[in-house]
Amino acid sequence: MPTNRPTKGCTVARPTTDDQPKAVKPALESMTLLVAAVIVHDKATNRVVLLQRSQNAKFTQGTWDLPVGKSEPREPITETAVRKLSEETGLSVKPEALKVAHIIHGAWGVEAPNGFLTVVFAAHEGTGDTENREPRKHAQVRWADADAIPENFVDTASSALHRYLAGGPEVSRDGWR
């Protein structure tokens, strides 16, 4: 194992994403879907931003959820979180304001037959007014009292939200034996 670590103050050249080799087909077929979710928590009022999935949603129609979405190829997960939060709710946060709140490792999902990994971030500061920017996907976007979270909630997101609010375990597994 090499022991020639860079000295303090030296930078190490790393290949750019354009220099990366293409993934081989079997690797792509076995990939776990990477997802980001955001718990926007106003600690002063103890409220969180929630979305209610519309009747047009691909799954769990009518249930409540966190702002959440799939990562684009070569998109840093913090950028996914910022993008999806803005696209769905109109709220803006800076990537550096996000703190990891929970990790969900699911064995299977409707759009993730090979499993998914959701990085749930917490944001306590941001700008903008909440609005439903994707009315085809969501029936409503609203602030909810953190002590009165609706029961009709996407299971994995509900677990992550309740664990975050209780200061509990930061990793959960869903659907694994």
FITORMI-23304 format. One record per residue (C-alpha): residue number from 1; residue in three letters; x, y negated, z. Coordinates in Angstrom, 3 decimals. Example, Ala and Ser with C-alpha at 12.3 -4.5 7.8 and 13.67 -1.06 7.14 Angstrom:
# FITORMI-23304
NODE  nr rest        u        v        w
NODE   1  ala   12.300    4.500    7.800
NODE   2  ser   13.670    1.060    7.140
This chain:
# FITORMI-23304
NODE  nr rest        u        v        w
NODE   1  met    0.000    0.000    0.000
NODE   2  pro    1.518   -3.383   -0.952
NODE   3  thr    2.606   -5.584    1.896
NODE   4  asn    3.433   -8.682   -0.127
NODE   5  arg    0.561  -10.825    1.083
NODE   6  pro    0.508  -14.472   -0.057
NODE   7  thr    2.027  -16.958    2.311
NODE   8  lys   -0.028  -19.676    3.902
NODE   9  gly   -0.965  -22.399    1.462
NODE  10  cys   -0.397  -20.255   -1.642
NODE  11  thr   -3.244  -19.433   -3.943
NODE  12  val   -3.705  -16.073   -5.549
NODE  13  ala   -4.882  -15.959   -9.144
NODE  14  arg   -8.050  -13.932   -9.560
NODE  15  pro   -9.557  -12.931  -12.877
NODE  16  thr  -12.599  -14.884  -13.952
NODE  17  thr  -15.871  -13.095  -14.633
NODE  18  asp  -15.134  -13.278  -18.371
NODE  19  asp  -12.023  -11.160  -17.728
NODE  20  gln  -13.995   -8.412  -16.019
NODE  21  pro  -14.456   -5.161  -17.915
NODE  22  lys  -17.978   -4.237  -18.942
NODE  23  ala  -19.759   -1.808  -16.627
NODE  24  val  -20.143    1.662  -18.013
NODE  25  lys  -23.668    2.915  -18.605
NODE  26  pro  -23.873    5.418  -15.682
NODE  27  ala  -22.865    2.631  -13.289
NODE  28  leu  -25.582    0.329  -14.615
NODE  29  glu  -28.225    3.046  -14.263
NODE  30  ser  -27.306    3.621  -10.628
NODE  31  met  -27.183   -0.036   -9.649
NODE  32  thr  -29.055   -1.301   -6.626
NODE  33  leu  -31.118   -4.419   -7.319
NODE  34  leu  -29.760   -7.474   -5.500
NODE  35  val  -32.410   -9.806   -4.073
NODE  36  ala  -32.373  -12.997   -1.993
NODE  37  ala  -35.062  -14.221    0.403
NODE  38  val  -35.215  -17.385    2.483
NODE  39  ile  -36.744  -17.999    5.889
NODE  40  val  -37.286  -21.767    6.024
NODE  41  his  -37.637  -22.380    9.752
NODE  42  asp  -38.440  -25.811   11.144
NODE  43  lys  -37.237  -25.256   14.697
NODE  44  ala  -38.692  -28.574   15.944
NODE  45  thr  -42.244  -27.453   15.119
NODE  46  asn  -41.529  -23.691   15.141
NODE  47  arg  -43.034  -23.248   11.685
NODE  48  val  -41.922  -21.176    8.682
NODE  49  val  -42.733  -21.402    4.971
NODE  50  leu  -44.783  -18.500    3.616
NODE  51  leu  -46.163  -17.541    0.221
NODE  52  gln  -49.359  -15.619   -0.394
NODE  53  arg  -49.006  -13.344   -3.413
NODE  54  ser  -51.726  -13.847   -6.032
NODE  55  gln  -54.003  -11.263   -7.585
NODE  56  asn  -51.701  -11.437  -10.650
NODE  57  ala  -48.632  -10.360   -8.666
NODE  58  lys  -46.930   -7.150   -9.824
NODE  59  phe  -47.347   -5.533   -6.407
NODE  60  thr  -48.859   -6.159   -2.946
NODE  61  gln  -51.449   -8.590   -4.296
NODE  62  gly  -52.911  -10.919   -1.665
NODE  63  thr  -50.224  -10.260    0.936
NODE  64  trp  -47.959  -12.846    2.517
NODE  65  asp  -44.253  -12.977    1.754
NODE  66  leu  -41.119  -15.065    2.062
NODE  67  pro  -39.719  -16.981   -0.903
NODE  68  val  -37.814  -14.169   -2.617
NODE  69  gly  -36.392  -13.170   -5.969
NODE  70  lys  -33.929  -11.146   -7.980
NODE  71  ser  -30.377  -12.263   -8.572
NODE  72  glu  -29.399  -13.043  -12.142
NODE  73  pro  -26.284  -11.382  -13.604
NODE  74  arg  -23.118  -12.978  -12.184
NODE  75  glu  -25.124  -15.325   -9.957
NODE  76  pro  -23.846  -15.722   -6.379
NODE  77  ile  -26.508  -14.565   -3.922
NODE  78  thr  -26.612  -17.966   -2.205
NODE  79  glu  -27.414  -19.567   -5.568
NODE  80  thr  -30.197  -17.010   -6.067
NODE  81  ala  -31.682  -18.040   -2.724
NODE  82  val  -31.489  -21.760   -3.522
NODE  83  arg  -32.943  -21.232   -7.008
NODE  84  lys  -35.848  -19.031   -5.917
NODE  85  leu  -36.754  -21.307   -3.001
NODE  86  ser  -36.949  -24.309   -5.330
NODE  87  glu  -38.749  -22.426   -8.134
NODE  88  glu  -41.408  -21.087   -5.789
NODE  89  thr  -41.892  -23.787   -3.150
NODE  90  gly  -40.372  -27.060   -4.357
NODE  91  leu  -38.031  -27.110   -1.343
NODE  92  ser  -34.308  -27.676   -1.802
NODE  93  val  -31.477  -26.490    0.391
NODE  94  lys  -27.738  -26.512   -0.140
NODE  95  pro  -26.036  -23.117   -0.391
NODE  96  glu  -23.740  -24.007    2.514
NODE  97  ala  -26.805  -24.639    4.731
NODE  98  leu  -27.906  -21.013    4.381
NODE  99  lys  -27.098  -18.572    7.180
NODE 100  val  -27.481  -14.815    6.820
NODE 101  ala  -30.464  -13.835    8.958
NODE 102  his  -31.079  -10.236    7.920
NODE 103  ile  -30.169   -7.544    5.390
NODE 104  ile  -32.779   -5.111    4.044
NODE 105  his  -31.589   -1.961    2.272
NODE 106  gly  -34.512   -0.330    0.532
NODE 107  ala  -34.362    3.122   -1.014
NODE 108  trp  -36.898    2.258   -3.725
NODE 109  gly  -38.987   -0.652   -4.971
NODE 110  val  -41.553   -1.281   -7.721
NODE 111  glu  -38.926   -3.077   -9.778
NODE 112  ala  -35.992   -1.217   -8.204
NODE 113  pro  -36.214    2.544   -8.752
NODE 114  asn  -32.563    2.885   -7.652
NODE 115  gly  -33.060    0.835   -4.489
NODE 116  phe  -32.579   -2.766   -3.510
NODE 117  leu  -30.516   -4.869   -1.155
NODE 118  thr  -32.176   -8.053    0.048
NODE 119  val  -30.064  -10.689    1.732
NODE 120  val  -32.434  -12.755    3.872
NODE 121  phe  -31.127  -16.224    4.647
NODE 122  ala  -32.345  -18.736    7.207
NODE 123  ala  -32.439  -22.444    6.397
NODE 124  his  -33.144  -25.073    9.018
NODE 125  glu  -32.731  -28.162    6.906
NODE 126  gly  -33.723  -29.115    3.413
NODE 127  thr  -35.597  -31.601    1.299
NODE 128  gly  -38.834  -31.756   -0.633
NODE 129  asp  -42.491  -31.080   -0.038
NODE 130  thr  -43.968  -27.605   -0.177
NODE 131  glu  -45.945  -26.938   -3.319
NODE 132  asn  -47.007  -23.840   -5.192
NODE 133  arg  -44.765  -24.007   -8.248
NODE 134  glu  -45.705  -20.540   -9.478
NODE 135  pro  -49.510  -20.389   -9.213
NODE 136  arg  -49.663  -17.312  -11.440
NODE 137  lys  -47.533  -15.391   -8.922
NODE 138  his  -48.692  -17.035   -5.682
NODE 139  ala  -52.132  -17.981   -4.411
NODE 140  gln  -50.659  -20.490   -1.958
NODE 141  val  -47.527  -21.799   -0.268
NODE 142  arg  -47.811  -23.148    3.251
NODE 143  trp  -46.161  -23.765    6.573
NODE 144  ala  -47.265  -21.300    9.256
NODE 145  asp  -46.779  -21.268   13.001
NODE 146  ala  -43.961  -18.818   13.753
NODE 147  asp  -46.021  -17.440   16.644
NODE 148  ala  -48.989  -16.691   14.348
NODE 149  ile  -47.550  -14.889   11.316
NODE 150  pro  -50.336  -13.282    9.221
NODE 151  glu  -50.596   -9.493    9.599
NODE 152  asn  -51.222   -8.882    5.892
NODE 153  phe  -47.516   -9.258    5.010
NODE 154  val  -45.067   -7.449    2.714
NODE 155  asp  -43.637   -4.810    5.079
NODE 156  thr  -39.915   -5.363    4.561
NODE 157  ala  -40.203   -9.163    4.645
NODE 158  ser  -42.396   -8.994    7.758
NODE 159  ser  -39.850   -6.828    9.527
NODE 160  ala  -36.994   -9.171    8.588
NODE 161  leu  -38.947  -12.275    9.650
NODE 162  his  -40.038  -10.841   12.999
NODE 163  arg  -36.530   -9.537   13.752
NODE 164  tyr  -35.050  -12.950   12.901
NODE 165  leu  -37.558  -14.798   15.098
NODE 166  ala  -36.893  -12.380   17.982
NODE 167  gly  -33.120  -12.591   17.538
NODE 168  gly  -33.093   -8.842   16.951
NODE 169  pro  -31.189   -6.429   14.700
NODE 170  glu  -29.920   -7.971   11.498
NODE 171  val  -30.030   -4.887    9.276
NODE 172  ser  -33.004   -2.707    8.434
NODE 173  arg  -33.429    0.287    6.174
NODE 174  asp  -36.646    1.031    4.338
NODE 175  gly  -37.595    4.358    2.770
NODE 176  trp  -34.429    6.256    3.652
NODE 177  arg  -34.649    9.684    5.240
